[in-house]
Every structure is written in structure tokens, then in C-alpha cells.
């Protein structure tokens, strides 16, 4: 279980996350939706501690950390929390000078201190899972965007994190290539992988997520099951936002 209590984050005196209380149940896929600048990506980065909140408490499984103002967080505590998470970025973030399999092995060897043999075995298993084992020895530049994102997902899963954080995993891809990534995410969801995904793609959120959280201006406006948020949301602002999923389609007559 992932729990956030009273999380706050400011940049240059401007609050971008305001008293965020959130619980992500183990084995569920939760989508963060909201307009640009709502705080979706910042929230993910706070869970991964790429950004350090100024207030609140974060708990992932049995590990927890409390944030107090500008008090410095020890590197060992950052690593302790970060090792509970895997992060998938919008622009893949693969190492261009390493082969596909080396990209996955790198963190296992240098951070997790695995032997090269053990790391290679794990990497091959994950490449098979995401349908990329046939590209194990090529460089990322030779892959399509969808293939690179599948490799990035495999890399994030390598150390068996408690939660997979996905920051706009399909936004850099054209519609056809995004289907490759969606298929992998759907399979992971079926297998019970705990995931928190920030996305502008409401169709993706509606089809994949069990729970949906609507953020605006750094605040949680409403949360609930995907079906509830997209069909009978309680807050008018939520209704207005999710209506863009259907109201932007042309009124064709056949």
C-alpha cells in the first residue's frame, strides 16, 4: 500500500501540491488526470523523491518518511524510499550508449549490487514479458518510440518495486505505437502490479485504471473508481473536465 498524508510542495513560493492525502491500494492501477499544470507529474516525482516535499508523510509498504519544511533528507533515506519505486518517463530516458539489455542490467548491478549473471537473467525475463527479447543487443536509437518505452518499463520493473510510477507513458508516441505500450500496461494490471499513472489521455485512464484521481491547481478535486469518475462524478468541475472525452467528437450522421 502507498499512502500520502498532508503532502505539500512549493516552487519559488508557489504551492503546486496542497495538502495531498492519497491511498493507493496494492495491486491496483490508479490514474492521475487533470489539466496541464495541475500537479500530476510533480506528485509522481514527490513519491519517487526526485522532488522533495516540504510537508507531509509518505509511506510505501513498510517504509515511511516524514517531511518537515526545508529540513534536509539524508541520502540513505532517499535511496530507501526510491528503491520501493520504479519510474517510467514520458521521453523514455534510456542510456543511448548501452544496449537494450545493458540498460536493464545497469541499475541491478550498480545499485542493487547483483551479479552480472543474475542481472542478465532478470533482464531477459523482463524483455520477454514486454515482447522485446529479440532486441536485447541493439542500441535504443534503432528502436521505435513504442519499443523504447517497453524497454523503459522493463527497466523500471527490474528491481521488483512496490509501485510502478508512469509519467505520461504514451504521450510521446503516435496512436499506433502507443498501443504497444498500452498492451504491456494492461497485462501488468492483470498481473496485479501496483501502478500510479499520470496521463492526459482520458481514454487510456478510463480503459486501464481501476481508480481515478482528478487534480487541479495542486489539489485533489475528486477521486473514485474509473466508472464513477467518468459516468457519475459528484463535483461539477470533474464532470466538465471528463466530458472532454466525448464532447469533442464530431456529431456524424450515418
Secondary structure, DSSP 8 states (H G I E B T S, - for coil): -EEEEEEEEEETTEEEEEEEEEEE-TT-EEEEE-STTSSHHHHHHHHTTSS--SEEEEEETTEEEEEETT----HHHHHHHHTTEEEE-TT----TTSBHHHHHHHHHHHTS---HHHHHHHHHHHHHHTT-GGGTTSBGGGS-HHHHHHHHHHHHHTT--SEEEEESTTTTS-HHHHHHHHHHHHHHHHTT--EEEE-S-HHHHHHH-SEEEEEETTEEEEEEEHHHHHHS-SSHHHHHHHTHHHHTS-----
